[in-house]
């Protein structure tokens, strides 16, 4: 799959990202068990600028793989669970991001929802994004990047 992806991106002069997740908006998993480990280290050969992983709905499981298999690419870490209608607090998201920062350098870390919000009710999606933005503000202040 990585070879096919790289071939399809050959010649592209844009920022590219690879989203990796296990299911869909209906919480139907495409893989079992839901583990990223089997993808490493081969996944890191993908010619993309950024990896986008779901972590929030997996309790941040396997985030430590970024320490075990370091990469110079950006890592967009899903810190908002789009499959749950419960709105995370900024503090919960900050805690998830702090855990990610143990394994990913701040200049390479992006905070994102696990997956797209297309199936999430608008009011829930907006509330989740507001919490995520507030969490980013808190982290920027902590890191001296505000």
Secondary structure, DSSP 4 states (H G I P E B T S, - for coil): -HHHHHHHHTT--S--EEEE-SB-TT--BSSSS--SGGGTTGGGGS--SEEEE--GGGTTTTTTHHHHT--SSEEEEEEE-TT--SPPPHHHHHHHHHHHHTTS-GGGEEEEESS--TTS-HHHHHHHHHHHHHHHHHHHHHHT--
